[in-house]
Structure formats: C-alpha cells, structure tokens
Amino acid sequence: MPKQIKGNERNWYIVDAKGQTLGRLATTLAVILKGKNKTDYAPHVDNGDYVIVLNADKFIVTGNKLSDKIYYRHTWYLGWLKETPLGDMLVKKPLKALELAVSWMLPKNKLRSDMISRLKWFVWEEHTFMSQKPTTIQL
C-alpha cells in the first residue's frame, strides 16, 4: 500500500464529461488523482482524491483527431503491430480512450494503479456513491 499522509482525508469529486475536450478533461482528472490540487502535495506520496466521471463516453475531440490519432498495441509476434484510429476506438470502446489518456498522464511507477483505481466511470448521469457526499466540479 502506498504512503499516505497521516490525517489526510480523501475527498470525492464529480466531473461531468459531456461536451468536454478529451485532453483537458484527462488533465483535470490526472491532477485530482495525483493530489496536485492540495497544498501538501509530494510526488512520492499518494494523497490524491476520488473522482466520479459522469457521461464518460460523451467527451469531444477537436480537429482531425478521429482519423489522425492512432493507438498502437503489439501482440508480441513479429510483424503484428495493431493500429486503431481514435474514431474506431470510440465506436467499439468509448471509455478506453479516456482511460488511456488519464493513465498516460499519471506517474509511471507503483502509484499509478492505485491512482487509476480511484477513478469511477459512469456512462449515464447518475452514480452509486451518494453516501460519500461528492463535490461537483465545473470545468
């Protein structure tokens, strides 16, 4: 379990992704998950907050990114590099593009998996975390 500052409580936030740009939304989510919005931020301490994303599949992209932005994955066989344009990914797995964008903005160490696990996705406008009393963030 990563370090957490004693006495530091994790807050809950709600972000509505409807009509938000992919990169700006991912940046905001990464900042909250890392805890950079707090005064006691330290890069080696995992003191970020929980984030609930509503309408997670209704973000927008600008320009020609639907055809020009390519996601690569490899099957580890020779010559089997797979390419998926952003437009195809949004049709098949709409949450995957936002998840990858946020994940790539988090630190590439042992803290990343715990930070990304505090991100909760919903493709509708309701969530199941009412008892945590989350605060709404306007972007």
C-alpha positions in Angstrom: 0.0 0.0 0.0 1.5 3.4 -1.0 2.2 6.0 1.6 -0.5 8.4 2.7 0.0 11.4 4.9 -1.5 10.8 8.3 -4.7 12.8 8.9 -5.1 13.4 5.1 -8.7 12.6 4.1 -9.5 11.7 0.5 -12.3 13.8 -0.9 -14.8 12.8 -3.6 -15.4 14.9 -6.7 -17.9 14.6 -9.6 -16.9 15.7 -13.1 -19.4 15.8 -16.0 -17.6 14.8 -19.2 -20.4 15.8 -21.5 -19.1 18.3 -24.1 -15.6 18.4 -22.6 -12.5 18.1 -24.7 -10.6 14.8 -24.2 -7.2 16.3 -23.3 -8.4 19.0 -21.0 -10.7 16.5 -19.2 -7.9 14.0 -18.8 -5.5 16.7 -17.4 -8.0 17.7 -14.8 -8.7 14.1 -13.8 -5.0 13.4 -13.5 -4.3 16.4 -11.4 -7.0 15.4 -8.9 -6.0 11.8 -8.8 -2.3 12.7 -8.1 -3.3 15.2 -5.4 -1.6 18.2 -7.1 -4.6 20.4 -6.2 -3.7 20.0 -2.5 -1.3 22.1 -0.5 0.5 19.1 0.9 1.4 17.5 -2.5 4.5 15.4 -2.6 5.4 13.3 -5.7 6.3 10.2 -3.6 3.1 10.3 -1.6 -0.2 9.1 -2.9 -2.6 11.6 -1.4 -5.0 12.1 -4.4 -8.8 12.1 -4.2 -11.6 10.0 -5.7 -13.2 11.2 -9.0 -16.6 10.2 -10.4 -16.9 10.8 -14.1 -20.5 11.1 -15.4 -21.3 10.8 -19.1 -17.8 9.4 -19.6 -18.5 8.5 -23.2 -19.8 11.9 -24.3 -16.5 13.8 -24.5 -15.4 15.5 -27.7 -12.2 15.7 -29.7 -11.2 18.6 -32.0 -9.6 18.8 -35.4 -8.8 15.6 -37.4 -8.0 13.5 -34.3 -10.7 11.0 -35.1 -8.7 9.8 -38.1 -5.2 11.0 -37.4 -4.7 9.9 -33.8 -3.6 6.3 -33.8 -3.4 3.9 -30.8 -0.8 1.1 -31.1 -0.6 -2.3 -29.4 1.5 -5.3 -30.1 0.7 -8.9 -29.9 4.5 -9.8 -29.3 4.6 -11.8 -32.5 6.9 -10.5 -35.3 5.0 -8.1 -37.6 1.8 -8.0 -35.6 1.7 -4.3 -34.6 -2.0 -3.4 -34.4 -3.2 0.2 -35.2 -6.6 1.6 -34.1 -7.7 5.1 -35.0 -9.4 7.1 -32.4 -12.7 7.1 -34.4 -12.8 3.3 -34.4 -11.9 3.1 -30.7 -14.8 5.5 -29.8 -17.2 3.2 -31.6 -16.0 -0.1 -30.0 -14.7 1.0 -26.6 -15.6 4.7 -25.8 -14.2 4.6 -22.3 -10.9 3.2 -23.3 -9.7 6.4 -24.9 -10.3 8.5 -21.8 -8.9 5.8 -19.6 -5.7 5.7 -21.6 -5.4 9.5 -21.7 -5.7 9.7 -17.9 -3.4 6.8 -17.3 -0.6 8.2 -19.5 -0.7 11.4 -17.5 -0.1 9.6 -14.2 3.3 8.7 -12.9 4.9 5.6 -14.4 5.6 3.8 -11.2 3.8 1.7 -8.5 1.5 4.5 -7.6 -0.3 4.5 -11.0 -2.5 1.5 -10.4 -3.8 2.9 -7.1 -4.4 6.3 -8.6 -6.3 4.9 -11.6 -8.4 2.7 -9.3 -9.8 5.8 -7.6 -11.4 6.9 -10.9 -15.0 5.7 -11.2 -16.7 5.7 -14.7 -20.4 6.1 -15.4 -21.9 6.4 -18.9 -25.1 8.0 -17.5 -25.9 10.9 -15.3 -26.4 9.0 -12.1 -23.9 7.3 -9.8 -23.9 5.0 -6.8 -21.6 6.9 -4.5 -24.2 9.2 -2.9 -23.2 8.3 0.7 -19.7 9.7 0.1 -21.2 13.2 -0.5 -19.1 14.1 -3.5 -18.5 17.7 -4.6 -19.3 18.8 -8.1 -16.5 20.4 -10.2 -17.4 22.7 -13.1 -14.9 22.6 -16.0 
